């Protein structure tokens, strides 16, 4: 039984403030629930995380937003730029899934060896004999911590394959074990001491596509829905800053993950760590840590109300809040009736405009648009590696991650509007914002209907990440200081919790 399946069996007793396992065992908080599961259940075959003694082998809060690396210019020679690009794009995939950040320290590329302690790991070549890629777990001593690649001729023309291999290796660097380790009868790798995080995923970026059980026939690795959910379970979702329609700012404190609300110049704690939080109008919703319940903030103090059971992921879907369950199915919440309704089956990614929900099929081959009722979806084209929704438009990132396309709003027509980026983020109205692949600048896109302001224009300098629902916020390169964009050309310092 996976942890999420076990979690779904627990019964909440409000009068006692506890969860009850197996009919009569009270468990008061997530830490006790997790320990009980690990002590009494033996999971097998799933998205798995390495273990370091009795703990998950993952990066600490102090490190996870500053995973520094160098790329050996001498080791890769003429392929150096291609590897730098691959690291940027593969890192972007993980960063848009979970609350992590990879930082390329270009100044160290000329001295990119294991003796360089100015970075956490180095990217070099070749991989050990018989391997195309090679990477180490977070707890690996710096003297051995490397991501190693053996350049393949096909990578010169097939960026998808190169990016997929690097995504897979970065998964190891985040602590993920191979997905196929416990598949019965596998001809690949024997079971080890990793811990299951989600239910088994035959599409996982961590599953060799040549191994028993794989259903990935796309020709390259990519992050699946369960990869995203597993990464968020360990590292939380990348929702560190947001503001309500009334302009109330909420932010995650980097050092401990607690959520704070800004009132004037004062930051007040409103919650301990949560797996994700989001703004829907004037309301704040959150998903408790490690596949916890869906909760809604009361607006005062630290009082939250449970509005939904255990979920794997929480996200906005038009004017509603949606979740995925252990099976990957999508449910929509009706605040007025306090009810949840199934609206869809598993996919690779879900994204929303102000009024519509779009889903990327599990194999990333097609985009579907939700009808707004029942479980009816319409195929509107594809294929994409990612979906990004602004208030009025849905955008798709091509599977080679080299082009951004905008949906016409009807039929299956998508039009290219831009090239590669590190992150895209919805703006107010028709605006879309982007970070360049190296995070050195922020750009804004406006469609042709905007007249002279149409196209891409730089509106900011280097940033760690972009955030915000009813305005644009950015964290500085230290991944902590928050700045707010005035919508024209200026940025104002907001502070940090």
C-alpha positions, 0 to 999 in steps of 0.5 A, spaced: 500 500 500 502 506 498 502 512 503 497 516 499 493 510 499 494 508 506 492 516 508 486 515 504 484 510 509 484 514 515 478 517 519 478 524 521 475 525 528 474 533 529 472 532 536 478 529 538 483 533 532 486 526 530 486 521 525 484 514 526 488 508 523 485 501 523 479 503 527 482 505 533 489 508 533 489 515 533 494 519 530 495 527 531 499 530 526 502 528 519 509 526 522 506 521 526 502 518 520 508 518 516 512 514 522 506 509 523 506 508 515 513 507 515 513 502 521 507 498 519 507 498 511 512 495 506 511 499 500 513 496 493 514 498 486 513 506 485 516 513 484 521 512 490 526 516 494 533 514 496 533 513 503 539 516 508 539 511 514 531 512 516 530 519 513 528 521 505 535 523 502 533 530 499 535 537 499 534 541 506 530 547 506 537 551 506 539 548 500 533 546 495 532 553 492 540 554 491 542 547 488 548 550 484 552 547 479 558 548 474 558 545 467 565 543 464 567 547 458 573 543 457 569 536 458 564 538 453 568 542 448 564 544 442 557 541 445 558 545 451 553 550 449 548 544 448 549 541 455 548 548 458 541 549 454 539 542 456 541 543 464 537 550 463 531 546 460 531 540 464 532 544 470 526 548 468 521 542 468 523 540 475 522 547 478 515 548 475 513 542 478 516 543 485 519 548 490 527 547 487 531 551 484 538 549 480 543 555 479 548 555 474 555 558 476 558 560 470 564 563 473 566 556 475 565 552 469 573 553 467 574 549 474 568 544 474 571 538 478 569 535 484 574 539 488 570 545 487 566 547 493 563 553 490 558 549 487 554 543 490 555 538 484 559 539 477 556 537 470 562 533 466 563 528 461 564 522 460 559 517 464 562 511 466 562 505 461 556 503 459 552 509 461 549 515 457 548 519 464 550 518 471 548 522 477 548 522 485 543 523 490 543 529 495 547 526 501 553 524 496 559 527 499 561 533 494 568 529 492 563 524 489 557 528 487 557 529 479 552 529 473 556 525 468 553 525 460 556 521 455 555 525 449 550 521 443 551 523 436 543 523 436 543 529 441 545 534 436 539 534 432 534 531 437 533 536 443 528 532 446 532 526 447 538 530 450 533 534 455 529 527 457 536 524 459 538 530 463 531 531 466 532 523 468 539 525 471 536 531 475 531 526 478 536 522 481 540 529 484 533 530 487 533 524 491 529 520 486 530 512 485 529 509 478 521 507 478 522 500 475 526 498 481 521 493 484 517 491 478 516 484 478 520 480 473 524 486 471 530 485 467 533 492 469 535 493 476 534 489 483 530 492 488 533 497 493 532 500 500 528 506 497 521 509 499 515 509 495 512 516 494 506 515 489 503 509 486 507 506 481 507 510 474 509 507 468 510 513 464 515 516 470 521 520 468 525 515 472 522 509 469 527 506 463 523 506 457 526 499 455 524 496 462 519 491 464 512 495 465 514 502 461 508 505 457 512 511 455 513 510 447 514 517 446 521 517 444 524 521 450 523 521 458 518 527 460 515 529 467 508 525 468 503 527 473 505 523 478 512 525 477 509 532 479 505 530 485 511 526 488 516 532 487 511 536 490 510 531 496 517 531 498 519 539 496 512 542 496 509 546 490 513 552 487 507 557 490 511 561 494 508 568 493 501 570 491 496 575 493 488 576 493 484 580 489 484 585 495 492 585 494 493 581 501 500 578 500 501 571 502 508 568 502 512 562 504 518 563 509 524 559 506 527 557 512 522 553 515 516 553 510 511 556 514 506 561 510 505 568 512 500 574 511 503 581 510 499 587 513 502 593 512 510 592 514 508 586 518 508 579 516 504 574 521 504 567 521 498 564 518 500 556 517 505 551 518 508 548 512 503 546 507 504 542 500 501 547 496 497 554 497 493 558 492 489 564 491 482 564 488 479 571 488 479 573 495 480 566 498 486 562 500 486 554 499 492 549 501 494 542 501 496 540 507 503 536 507 504 529 504 498 528 501 494 531 506 487 535 506 484 541 502 484 546 507 481 553 506 483 559 510 479 563 515 482 570 514 484 571 521 489 568 525 491 561 524 484 558 523 483 553 517 477 549 515 478 542 512 474 542 505 476 536 502 480 529 503 487 527 502 489 529 495 495 529 491 495 536 487 491 542 488 491 547 482 486 553 479 481 550 474 477 556 471 473 560 477 474 553 481 479 549 485 481 542 483 485 537 486 487 530 483 486 524 487 491 517 488 488 515 482 490 521 478 483 523 477 481 530 477 475 533 482 472 540 482 470 543 488 464 547 489 465 552 495 457 554 495 455 547 496 462 544 499 462 538 495 467 535 490 465 532 483 469 528 479 471 532 472 476 528 469 481 522 468 489 523 469 493 527 465 500 530 464 499 537 466 493 541 468 493 549 467 487 554 467 485 561 464 480 565 468 474 561 465 477 554 462 481 548 464 485 545 460 489 538 460 495 535 457 494 528 456 498 523 460 503 522 454 503 529 452 500 528 445 494 532 446 491 538 449 484 537 452 479 543 454 474 542 459 467 543 457 465 546 464 460 540 466 460 533 467 466 529 465 466 532 457 473 534 454 474 536 447 481 535 444 484 542 442 490 540 439 497 538 441 502 536 443 506 539 448 511 539 454 507 544 458 501 548 459 501 555 461 495 559 462 494 567 462 487 570 464 485 570 457 489 565 453 492 558 454 499 557 452 503 551 450 511 549 450 513 545 444 515 538 446 522 540 444 521 546 449 524 551 444 517 554 442 511 557 446 505 557 442 498 561 443 491 557 443 487 561 438 481 560 442 477 555 438 478 549 434 485 546 434 489 552 432 496 554 436 500 560 433 508 560 435 509 567 439 516 565 442 522 561 443 525 558 449 524 560 456 526 558 464 519 560 466 512 563 464 507 566 468 500 569 467 499 576 468 493 580 469 488 581 462 492 578 456 499 579 459 504 573 459 511 574 463 517 570 462 524 569 465 529 568 460 533 561 460 538 563 464 534 567 469 537 574 467 531 578 465 524 578 465 519 579 459 512 581 458 508 579 452 502 582 449 498 580 443 497 584 437 490 587 439 495 591 444 497 595 438 504 599 439 505 595 446 504 588 442 510 583 442 515 581 447 519 587 451 523 587 457 520 589 464 525 587 469 532 584 470 535 577 474 530 574 478 529 567 481 522 566 480 515 569 478 509 569 482 502 572 483 495 571 481 492 579 481 499 582 480 506 580 478 511 578 483 518 576 483 523 573 488 530 576 487 536 572 486 537 570 493 530 566 492 527 570 498 526 578 497 519 579 494 518 585 489 512 587 486 511 590 479 507 596 478 504 593 471 508 599 467 516 599 468 517 599 476 519 594 481 517 595 488 520 592 494 515 588 498 520 584 503 520 577 506 517 573 511 
